[in-house]
Amino acid sequence: MKNLILFLIALVSVFVIDQYIKLIFIDGFRYEGNPISLILVYNKGVAFSIFSFLKEYLKYIQLVLIVGVGFFLYREKLLKLHPIISGILIG
């Protein structure tokens, strides 16, 4: 039970932080520095627009992959052995 709670805390934390950062950039946050600049860029595909032809189906394929990884981690008992790392990976 403790491992499940740790897993869920890690998963929810990563998900919430990710969504918060996305909202900040959508609202217009920008950082321009040297050598790194942080600006909002839309990418319609995966890794340099690979699979962009899938359009709206891409999110469903990604969801299936995430569920598949979660099932694999559960089946191999990796969720019990590494709950925080598993939560971060899936989150």
Z-matrix of the N, CA and C atoms (Angstrom, degrees):
N
C 1 1.453
C 2 1.528 1 111.07
N 3 1.338 2 116.27 1 -40.66
C 4 1.466 3 120.58 2 179.38
C 5 1.530 4 110.48 3 -61.24
N 6 1.339 5 116.23 4 -41.48
C 7 1.465 6 119.95 5 -179.98
C 8 1.524 7 111.80 6 -65.35
N 9 1.328 8 116.38 7 -36.95
C 10 1.463 9 119.99 8 178.19
C 11 1.526 10 110.65 9 -64.79
N 12 1.318 11 116.59 10 -41.08
C 13 1.468 12 120.65 11 178.48
C 14 1.525 13 110.46 12 -64.36
N 15 1.336 14 117.59 13 -43.90
C 16 1.469 15 121.04 14 177.60
C 17 1.531 16 110.70 15 -61.23
N 18 1.329 17 116.13 16 -43.23
C 19 1.464 18 121.31 17 178.12
C 20 1.526 19 110.85 18 -59.04
N 21 1.334 20 116.61 19 -48.81
C 22 1.465 21 120.55 20 -177.99
C 23 1.524 22 112.08 21 -66.30
N 24 1.334 23 117.53 22 -37.81
C 25 1.466 24 120.49 23 177.37
C 26 1.525 25 110.22 24 -62.52
N 27 1.335 26 117.18 25 -45.04
C 28 1.466 27 120.85 26 179.48
C 29 1.525 28 110.74 27 -64.49
N 30 1.325 29 117.20 28 -45.19
C 31 1.461 30 121.47 29 -178.76
C 32 1.524 31 111.06 30 -61.70
N 33 1.319 32 117.09 31 -50.28
C 34 1.465 33 120.81 32 -178.00
C 35 1.526 34 110.54 33 -65.83
N 36 1.331 35 117.49 34 -39.72
C 37 1.470 36 120.72 35 179.92
C 38 1.520 37 111.32 36 -60.94
N 39 1.319 38 117.02 37 -47.89
C 40 1.465 39 120.70 38 -179.83
C 41 1.526 40 110.27 39 -64.06
N 42 1.319 41 117.18 40 -41.89
C 43 1.464 42 120.89 41 179.95
C 44 1.526 43 111.05 42 -62.74
N 45 1.333 44 117.43 43 -46.14
C 46 1.466 45 121.46 44 -178.51
C 47 1.528 46 110.74 45 -65.85
N 48 1.330 47 117.32 46 -44.40
C 49 1.470 48 120.81 47 178.98
C 50 1.526 49 110.23 48 -61.93
N 51 1.329 50 117.11 49 -42.86
C 52 1.466 51 121.34 50 178.91
C 53 1.526 52 111.10 51 -60.56
N 54 1.316 53 117.07 52 -46.64
C 55 1.462 54 120.46 53 -179.75
C 56 1.527 55 111.44 54 -66.04
N 57 1.325 56 117.46 55 -38.13
C 58 1.462 57 121.60 56 179.05
C 59 1.531 58 111.00 57 -63.47
N 60 1.326 59 116.44 58 -44.70
C 61 1.469 60 120.37 59 178.79
C 62 1.529 61 110.37 60 -62.89
N 63 1.329 62 117.04 61 -40.53
C 64 1.468 63 120.02 62 177.38
C 65 1.522 64 111.03 63 -61.10
N 66 1.331 65 117.18 64 -43.22
C 67 1.467 66 120.67 65 179.22
C 68 1.524 67 111.92 66 -63.28
N 69 1.323 68 116.82 67 -39.28
C 70 1.467 69 120.49 68 178.50
C 71 1.532 70 110.21 69 -59.49
N 72 1.316 71 116.89 70 -45.01
C 73 1.465 72 120.04 71 -178.85
C 74 1.525 73 111.83 72 -71.80
N 75 1.329 74 117.67 73 -35.93
C 76 1.467 75 120.12 74 176.75
C 77 1.523 76 110.27 75 -64.11
N 78 1.331 77 116.97 76 -34.33
C 79 1.471 78 121.29 77 178.34
C 80 1.524 79 112.88 78 -74.96
N 81 1.321 80 117.91 79 -2.49
C 82 1.458 81 120.33 80 172.84
C 83 1.515 82 116.21 81 111.34
N 84 1.336 83 118.67 82 7.30
C 85 1.461 84 119.41 83 178.25
C 86 1.517 85 109.99 84 -61.26
N 87 1.313 86 115.16 85 141.92
C 88 1.463 87 121.76 86 -179.98
C 89 1.514 88 108.62 87 -151.20
N 90 1.323 89 116.77 88 138.73
C 91 1.457 90 120.85 89 174.31
C 92 1.515 91 107.43 90 -133.22
N 93 1.310 92 115.49 91 121.13
C 94 1.460 93 119.34 92 177.94
C 95 1.513 94 108.45 93 -117.68
N 96 1.297 95 114.94 94 117.18
C 97 1.451 96 120.28 95 -178.78
C 98 1.510 97 110.67 96 -141.99
N 99 1.288 98 114.50 97 -172.73
C 100 1.451 99 120.67 98 -179.90
C 101 1.514 100 107.62 99 -123.82
N 102 1.269 101 121.86 100 120.32
C 103 1.460 102 131.67 101 9.09
C 104 1.528 103 113.81 102 -96.95
N 105 1.342 104 119.20 103 3.10
C 106 1.461 105 120.67 104 -174.16
C 107 1.522 106 110.67 105 -115.99
N 108 1.328 107 116.20 106 133.36
C 109 1.462 108 122.53 107 172.59
C 110 1.520 109 108.03 108 -120.08
N 111 1.318 110 116.06 109 138.46
C 112 1.458 111 121.47 110 178.59
C 113 1.524 112 108.50 111 -112.58
N 114 1.334 113 116.08 112 109.77
C 115 1.464 114 121.15 113 179.77
C 116 1.526 115 108.59 114 -136.42
N 117 1.318 116 116.14 115 158.01
C 118 1.458 117 121.73 116 179.51
C 119 1.524 118 110.18 117 -78.87
N 120 1.334 119 115.71 118 126.99
C 121 1.460 120 122.24 119 176.91
C 122 1.521 121 107.16 120 -135.57
N 123 1.324 122 117.07 121 131.58
C 124 1.459 123 121.06 122 178.02
C 125 1.518 124 109.53 123 -93.20
N 126 1.326 125 116.56 124 131.21
C 127 1.452 126 123.34 125 177.70
C 128 1.520 127 106.80 126 -123.32
N 129 1.300 128 118.13 127 115.64
C 130 1.462 129 122.22 128 -174.95
C 131 1.526 130 113.18 129 -81.62
N 132 1.305 131 118.47 130 -7.60
C 133 1.454 132 120.88 131 -179.18
C 134 1.511 133 110.96 132 -122.50
N 135 1.297 134 115.58 133 -156.11
C 136 1.454 135 122.28 134 178.13
C 137 1.515 136 107.12 135 -116.59
N 138 1.298 137 118.33 136 129.93
C 139 1.463 138 122.84 137 176.09
C 140 1.526 139 111.46 138 49.64
N 141 1.309 140 115.84 139 82.95
C 142 1.462 141 122.98 140 176.72
C 143 1.528 142 112.25 141 65.79
N 144 1.321 143 116.48 142 38.42
C 145 1.475 144 125.44 143 175.61
C 146 1.520 145 114.58 144 68.37
N 147 1.325 146 117.21 145 19.76
C 148 1.460 147 119.56 146 171.93
C 149 1.530 148 106.86 147 -66.08
N 150 1.283 149 118.94 148 141.04
C 151 1.465 150 125.95 149 -178.53
C 152 1.526 151 112.74 150 68.17
N 153 1.326 152 118.62 151 19.58
C 154 1.464 153 120.51 152 179.25
C 155 1.530 154 111.61 153 -65.19
N 156 1.323 155 117.18 154 -20.40
C 157 1.459 156 120.81 155 178.93
C 158 1.530 157 111.99 156 -67.96
N 159 1.340 158 117.82 157 -15.90
C 160 1.464 159 120.79 158 179.82
C 161 1.527 160 112.46 159 -76.48
N 162 1.311 161 116.98 160 -19.26
C 163 1.466 162 125.13 161 177.77
C 164 1.518 163 112.11 162 47.15
N 165 1.343 164 117.75 163 -117.63
C 166 1.469 165 120.37 164 -173.44
C 167 1.523 166 113.23 165 -71.26
N 168 1.321 167 118.66 166 -17.19
C 169 1.460 168 120.94 167 179.83
C 170 1.525 169 112.33 168 -76.06
N 171 1.317 170 117.01 169 -17.82
C 172 1.458 171 121.04 170 -177.46
C 173 1.521 172 111.63 171 -60.26
N 174 1.331 173 118.28 172 -40.04
C 175 1.465 174 120.22 173 -179.04
C 176 1.522 175 111.28 174 -65.19
N 177 1.328 176 117.73 175 -33.66
C 178 1.461 177 120.32 176 178.49
C 179 1.525 178 111.01 177 -72.09
N 180 1.308 179 116.62 178 -37.73
C 181 1.463 180 120.68 179 176.52
C 182 1.523 181 109.81 180 -64.12
N 183 1.334 182 117.19 181 -42.42
C 184 1.458 183 120.71 182 178.00
C 185 1.523 184 111.03 183 -63.31
N 186 1.320 185 117.73 184 -39.92
C 187 1.460 186 121.61 185 178.33
C 188 1.525 187 110.97 186 -62.69
N 189 1.326 188 116.71 187 -42.71
C 190 1.463 189 120.82 188 177.46
C 191 1.528 190 110.17 189 -62.28
N 192 1.326 191 117.49 190 -41.19
C 193 1.465 192 120.57 191 178.26
C 194 1.525 193 111.57 192 -63.85
N 195 1.321 194 117.87 193 -41.08
C 196 1.465 195 121.41 194 179.01
C 197 1.528 196 110.49 195 -64.00
N 198 1.329 197 116.69 196 -44.28
C 199 1.467 198 120.33 197 177.58
C 200 1.527 199 109.83 198 -63.43
N 201 1.322 200 117.37 199 -39.51
C 202 1.463 201 121.06 200 177.86
C 203 1.514 202 112.76 201 -62.71
N 204 1.322 203 116.89 202 -42.69
C 205 1.472 204 120.75 203 177.30
C 206 1.524 205 109.71 204 -64.27
N 207 1.331 206 116.75 205 -42.33
C 208 1.467 207 120.45 206 177.84
C 209 1.516 208 111.87 207 -60.81
N 210 1.336 209 116.97 208 -43.57
C 211 1.462 210 120.91 209 178.09
C 212 1.522 211 110.84 210 -63.32
N 213 1.329 212 117.32 211 -42.32
C 214 1.465 213 121.19 212 178.27
C 215 1.525 214 110.87 213 -60.95
N 216 1.331 215 117.04 214 -46.38
C 217 1.464 216 120.53 215 179.49
C 218 1.523 217 111.20 216 -61.65
N 219 1.325 218 116.64 217 -38.67
C 220 1.464 219 120.89 218 178.85
C 221 1.529 220 110.66 219 -67.99
N 222 1.325 221 116.72 220 -46.86
C 223 1.461 222 121.15 221 -177.52
C 224 1.522 223 112.38 222 -63.42
N 225 1.316 224 116.35 223 -37.54
C 226 1.462 225 120.86 224 -178.70
C 227 1.531 226 112.42 225 -85.92
N 228 1.327 227 116.79 226 6.86
C 229 1.475 228 123.18 227 178.91
C 230 1.523 229 112.58 228 64.43
N 231 1.324 230 117.16 229 19.24
C 232 1.461 231 120.28 230 179.61
C 233 1.524 232 111.82 231 -75.36
N 234 1.334 233 117.44 232 -24.22
C 235 1.460 234 119.92 233 176.21
C 236 1.523 235 110.70 234 -64.49
N 237 1.334 236 116.48 235 -36.84
C 238 1.466 237 120.10 236 178.85
C 239 1.524 238 111.35 237 -75.02
N 240 1.321 239 116.66 238 -36.79
C 241 1.467 240 120.06 239 -177.82
C 242 1.524 241 112.44 240 -77.05
N 243 1.322 242 117.34 241 -36.73
C 244 1.466 243 122.25 242 -175.42
C 245 1.530 244 110.29 243 -135.70
N 246 1.325 245 118.38 244 67.92
C 247 1.470 246 119.57 245 -174.14
C 248 1.526 247 114.17 246 -66.27
N 249 1.313 248 118.07 247 -38.48
C 250 1.466 249 120.34 248 -177.13
C 251 1.527 250 110.59 249 -71.11
N 252 1.322 251 116.67 250 -46.18
C 253 1.463 252 120.43 251 179.46
C 254 1.531 253 110.46 252 -63.08
N 255 1.330 254 116.96 253 -40.87
C 256 1.464 255 120.60 254 178.19
C 257 1.524 256 111.19 255 -63.41
N 258 1.322 257 116.93 256 -40.95
C 259 1.462 258 120.80 257 178.12
C 260 1.509 259 112.31 258 -63.95
N 261 1.324 260 116.46 259 -40.66
C 262 1.466 261 120.62 260 177.82
C 263 1.530 262 109.93 261 -65.32
N 264 1.315 263 117.30 262 -42.31
C 265 1.465 264 121.67 263 -179.49
C 266 1.526 265 111.42 264 -62.03
N 267 1.309 266 117.31 265 -46.43
C 268 1.461 267 120.45 266 -177.41
C 269 1.522 268 111.38 267 -77.84
N 270 1.337 269 117.13 268 -32.65
C 271 1.471 270 120.85 269 -179.79
C 272 1.490 271 111.28 270 -65.39
